[in-house]
Amino acid sequence: MKCFFKQPSKFWVTLFSSCLLSACVILPIPSADRASPQISGVILKNGVPVFPASIELNANNGKLYRTKTTKDGSFKFKAKRQFSPVTLMFGDRIFVGSLTLQSNGDPVTLYTYGPMYTLPDEMKVKCDLAQSIPPCTNS
């Protein structure tokens, strides 16, 4: 009778044991998590709304999202989600992101968030381009 079970090679035993000892366990279970919170805000320059302006959100999932300001200088990004084919069982995800203004010239970094371990549900920023860099505050 032939046995179908082969003894694992030293490579796989070493890899498996090092993952367990380092507390890094990745399971092949798909998961979805937020890549960025809902972000809304207003962009002003000396109290005057900046319109039209293009705002870019560089979210934690590596994607770039764009929106435009309205006549009152406001903008809004819905919360973004990211999909992962694996689940990290130990350790925390670290979230980072940034808002960039694209308006008549060089891009201006308005606001950066992170690194943080948990994302808030919503972020509200107020930006005044007449102020020093970074021109936005989280309210």
N, C-alpha and C positions, 0 to 999 in steps of 0.2 A: 504494500500500500504506500502510495506516494504522499508525502506531507506538503501541503501548499504554503505553509507558513515558513518564511525564511527569517533567520535571526537578523535583527537590524544591524546595519554597519556601524562602526565606531563613529562615523561622521554624524549620523542621525541621533545616536545616543548622546553624543557631546552637544549637539545643537539643542536637543530637547532639554537636557539637564541644565545647560547654561541659561536658557530662557526661564526655566523655573526658578533657578537661583537668583536671577536678576529681577525677579518679580515682574517680568514683562510677558504677559500672556495675551496672545492674539487668537481669537476664535473666529472661524469662518461663518460668522453670523452677521448678515447685513444690518446696518443701522442708519438712521437719519438723525441729524442734529442741526441746530441752528448754526449758520455761518456768520450771521450778523443780526443785531437787534433791529427793530424798526427805528429808523432815524429820521427825525424831522427837524426843521430849523428855518432860520431866516438869515439872509445875507444883506448887510447894509454897508454903505460907505459914507461916513459922516452923517448917519441917520437917514440916508436916502436909499431905498431898495435898489439892489443890483439886478437889473433885468435888461436883456436876456443874458443868462449865464448858464453854462453847462457844468454840472456837478458830477464827479465820478466817485463811486464808492469801490474801494479795493477791499473786498471781503475776505474772510478767513479761508474760504474755499479756493482762493487764487483767481477768482473771476472778477471782472470789472463790470460794474453796473453804472448806467448813466441816467440822469434826469435833468430837467431844466427848471430854472426858477420861474415863479409866476410873477405877475406885475407887482405884487407886494413884496417880492424878494424871498418868498418862502419856497421850500422844497420838501420832498418826502420820499423815503425809500421804505418799501415794505420789508419785513423781516425775511432774510434769505436762509435757505436750508441747504445742507450738504449731505450727500449720500456716501457711505463708506461700505465696501464689500466685506469688511471685517470689523470686529468689535474688540476694542482694547479693554481688557478686564482690570488692569491695574495701572495707576498713573492717571493723570488728568490731561485733557486736551488744553492747549493754550490758544487763546483767541486774540487776534490782532486785526486791525483794520485802519483805513484812513479815508478821509474825504479830501478831494482835490478840486479846485476851481479852475475851469478852462474858460477864460474870457479875455479876448483881445490881447493876446500875448503869451508869456510864459505861464506854465501851470503854477498855481500857488497851493501848497498844502494847508488846508484849513484846519483840520483836526485829525488827531490820531488817537486811537484807543487801544489799550492793552499794553503789555501782555496781561491777560486776566484769565482766570480759570472758569468763571461762569459769566455768561452774558446777561445783562439786564434785559427785560422785555422791551424797553423803549428808551431811546436816548433823544434828548432835545438839545440842540445846539443853537447858540446865538453868535453870529459872526459880524464883526465890524472891521472892514478892510483898512480903516484908518488907524487901527491899533497895530502894535508890533506883532511879530510872528510868535506863536500861532495866534491868529486873529479870532479864534472861536473859543467859547467856553461852554461847558456842559451844564445845562440848568436843570 
